[in-house]
Amino acid sequence: MSQNIDANEAERFFNHFQSNGWLVGGKSKMKNWQASAKNWIMNLQSFTPIQVAAATPVPGNLKTSNQKKYDEPL
């Protein structure tokens, strides 16, 4: 298969199915790994995580006091 997919993705495919005992859906034995690899490549975009910008923490956002009274029950 001559796709423009990097070696890391090929290794992810191999490791995923190797760890599952080459079972599809955890139930059925894989019959055609080439077809499965093609499906893996076609579905890459739907499994690529969307990067969300991390929120900058705001000081004092928790609204807690610094005066703790350890002798009082929660």
N, C-alpha and C positions, 0 to 999 in steps of 0.2 A: 504494500500500500504506500504510495508516494504522495502523502499529504504534507502540507506545511505545518505539521504539528510537532512541537518540540519533544525531545526525549523524556522530559519530566512527565509530560502527559501520558506517554506510552508506559512509563514506569508506574504511574498512578493506576492506569487501567490494569496492568499486570498484577500489582500489589492488591488491588481491590478484589479481583476474582481469585487470586491465589489464597487470600485470607478467607474467602467464602467457599473454598473447596471447588471452585469452578462451577458453582451453582448459580442459576439465574433466579433472582427473587428469593434466594435462600431455599428453593424447593427443587427445581428441575436442573438436571445436568446440562451444561452448555453443549450444544450440538455443533455450532459453527462460530469459532472465536473471531474470524474475519468479519462476519456480519455484525457481531456484537461490537467489535472495535469501530466499525463504520457508524453504528448507532451512537456509540460513546462520543465520537467526534461530532456528529450532527447535533447532539444534545449538549455540547459544551457550553453554549451560550446560556441555556436555561439553568445551568448549574453554577455558572460563574457568579460568585458573591458580589453584590453591589456594595461598593465602598461608600460608607456614610461618614461624613466629616464628624469627628469626635467633638462633642460639646465641651466648651471651655468651662471648667468649674467656676462657679460664682462664690466668692467668699461670703460666709454668713448665710448660705442658702438653706442650711438645716434648721435654722431657728432654734438653736440650743443655747443654754446659758453655760457660763464657765463656773458658776457657783454650784458645785455638786454637793448634795447632802447625803452622805453615805449611811447615816444612821436612820434615814427614813426608807420605808419599803417602797418598792416600785408600785 
